[in-house]
Amino acid sequence: MEHLDSALTLFASLILGAFGFPFPEEVILPAGGISAYPSTTRLGIVAGAGYLGIVVADNLLFAVGRLLGARLLERPRFARLFPSHRREKVEGWLSKRGDYAIAMLRFTPGFRAPGYFSAGTLGYSWRRFLLIDSLLAMVSVTLLVGLGYHLGEDWPAIVAAAKAQLGPILGGAALLAAGYAAWRWHRARLKRQAPSVG
């Protein structure tokens, strides 16, 4: 039952991540692999849920673009999920490169969702999309879940090393933030002191 709950959570996270929630598959899938260690049974369940989640999410994006694309883009909230500059770039790729562009989008975070949405709006063949996406999703899942599973073996050591370095990292980040704030303050002060023209 616990395995099923984890699989459903992973599946749902991938679907939500495709539609703008902060659950990128490049993080979710390795995390699933880490959680599966050392059980090969659980690894298979995680990989299966990850594969289904990716394929369903990608095809939902494509279907929404095909059925509702133009109308949805008229709504500012939805248009923010698929910024016009990314859509235009992706549409250029799709018109010039076709199948190759669909394949490359699978491995291009940030452009993947607007790319699949745009493929739907442009009338790209759904059968070709499904074939390419389904095959390449196997590659994504194998690499990312497998990476997480292998990290799982060393996870206690990774966490211990991160804790040991946490103080210096936070201190360095605080110094950088303070320096940046001082620089911004100094620039604002110079602007206020500059004589106005006219």
C-alpha positions in Angstrom: 0.0 0.0 0.0 2.9 2.3 0.8 4.4 1.7 -2.6 1.1 2.5 -4.3 0.8 5.8 -2.4 4.3 6.8 -3.4 3.6 5.9 -7.0 0.4 7.9 -7.0 2.2 10.9 -5.5 4.9 10.7 -8.1 2.4 10.4 -10.9 0.3 13.4 -9.7 3.4 15.5 -9.2 4.5 15.0 -12.8 1.0 15.9 -14.1 0.9 19.1 -11.9 4.5 20.0 -12.9 3.6 20.0 -16.5 1.0 22.6 -15.9 3.1 25.1 -14.0 3.4 23.7 -10.5 6.9 23.7 -9.1 7.5 20.0 -9.5 10.1 19.6 -12.4 10.6 16.0 -13.5 14.3 16.5 -13.3 13.9 16.7 -9.5 10.8 14.4 -9.0 12.2 11.4 -10.8 15.6 11.2 -9.1 13.8 11.8 -5.7 11.6 8.8 -6.6 14.7 6.8 -7.3 16.3 7.7 -4.0 13.1 6.8 -2.1 13.0 3.4 -3.9 16.5 2.3 -2.6 17.3 -0.5 -1.8 14.1 -2.3 -3.0 14.2 -3.3 -6.7 10.4 -4.0 -6.5 9.8 -0.4 -5.4 12.2 0.8 -8.1 10.0 -0.9 -10.7 6.9 0.7 -9.3 8.5 4.2 -9.2 9.8 3.8 -12.8 6.4 2.7 -14.0 4.6 5.5 -12.3 7.2 8.0 -13.6 6.8 6.8 -17.1 3.0 6.9 -17.1 3.1 10.4 -15.4 5.4 11.8 -18.1 3.5 10.3 -21.1 0.1 11.3 -19.7 1.3 14.9 -18.8 2.9 15.4 -22.2 -0.2 14.2 -24.0 -2.5 16.3 -21.9 -0.4 19.4 -22.8 -0.7 18.4 -26.5 -4.4 17.8 -26.2 -5.1 21.1 -24.5 -3.1 22.9 -27.2 -5.0 21.1 -29.9 -8.5 21.6 -28.4 -8.3 24.9 -26.5 -5.0 26.5 -27.4 -6.1 29.8 -29.0 -8.9 30.5 -26.5 -6.7 29.7 -23.5 -3.9 32.0 -24.6 -6.4 34.9 -24.5 -6.5 34.5 -20.7 -3.6 36.3 -19.0 -3.2 33.8 -16.2 -2.9 30.9 -18.7 -0.7 32.9 -21.1 1.8 33.4 -18.3 2.3 29.6 -18.1 3.3 29.6 -21.8 5.1 32.9 -22.4 4.9 34.3 -25.9 8.7 34.5 -26.5 9.1 30.8 -25.6 6.1 29.8 -27.8 7.5 31.7 -30.8 10.9 30.1 -30.4 9.3 26.7 -30.1 7.0 27.3 -33.1 10.1 28.2 -35.2 11.8 24.9 -34.1 8.7 22.9 -34.9 8.2 24.4 -38.4 11.8 23.9 -39.3 12.7 20.7 -37.6 9.5 18.8 -37.0 10.1 15.4 -35.4 13.6 16.4 -34.3 12.2 19.4 -32.4 9.7 17.2 -30.6 12.6 14.9 -29.6 14.8 17.7 -28.4 12.0 19.3 -26.3 11.8 16.1 -24.2 15.2 17.1 -22.9 14.8 20.9 -22.7 13.3 22.0 -19.3 11.5 25.3 -19.5 10.6 24.8 -23.2 9.1 21.4 -22.9 5.6 22.4 -21.7 5.1 25.4 -24.1 6.6 23.2 -26.9 4.1 20.4 -26.5 1.3 22.8 -26.1 2.4 24.6 -29.3 2.7 21.3 -31.1 -1.0 20.7 -30.4 -2.0 24.2 -31.5 0.0 23.9 -34.8 -1.8 20.6 -35.7 1.2 18.3 -35.4 0.4 14.7 -35.9 -0.7 13.2 -32.5 0.4 9.7 -33.5 3.9 10.9 -34.3 4.0 12.9 -31.1 2.9 9.9 -29.1 5.4 7.6 -30.7 8.4 10.0 -30.2 7.4 11.1 -26.7 6.7 7.5 -25.5 10.1 6.2 -26.7 12.1 9.2 -25.3 10.2 9.1 -22.0 11.7 5.7 -21.4 15.1 7.3 -21.7 14.3 10.1 -19.3 12.8 7.7 -16.7 15.7 5.3 -17.0 18.3 8.0 -16.6 16.7 10.1 -13.9 15.2 7.3 -11.7 18.3 5.2 -12.1 20.5 8.2 -11.0 18.3 8.7 -7.9 18.4 5.0 -7.1 22.2 4.9 -7.3 22.4 8.1 -5.2 20.2 6.4 -2.6 23.1 4.1 -1.8 25.3 7.0 -0.8 22.5 9.3 0.4 23.4 9.2 4.2 27.0 10.2 3.3 25.7 13.0 1.0 23.4 14.4 3.7 26.2 14.3 6.3 28.6 16.1 3.9 25.9 18.7 3.1 25.3 19.3 6.8 29.0 19.7 7.5 29.3 22.3 4.7 26.0 24.1 5.5 27.5 26.8 7.8 30.2 28.0 5.2 27.6 27.8 2.4 25.1 29.9 4.3 27.7 32.3 5.4 29.0 32.8 1.9 25.4 33.3 0.6 24.8 35.9 3.3 27.9 37.8 2.4 26.9 37.8 -1.3 23.4 39.0 -0.5 24.8 41.8 1.7 27.2 42.8 -1.0 24.5 42.9 -3.6 22.2 44.9 -1.4 25.0 47.4 -0.7 25.7 47.7 -4.4 22.0 48.4 -5.2 21.8 50.9 -2.4 24.9 52.7 -3.7 23.5 52.8 -7.2 20.2 54.2 -6.1 22.0 56.8 -4.0 24.1 57.9 -7.0 20.9 58.2 -9.2 19.2 60.4 -6.6 22.3 62.7 -6.4 22.7 62.9 -10.2 21.6 66.4 -11.5 18.4 66.1 -13.5 18.6 67.2 -17.2 16.2 69.9 -18.5 
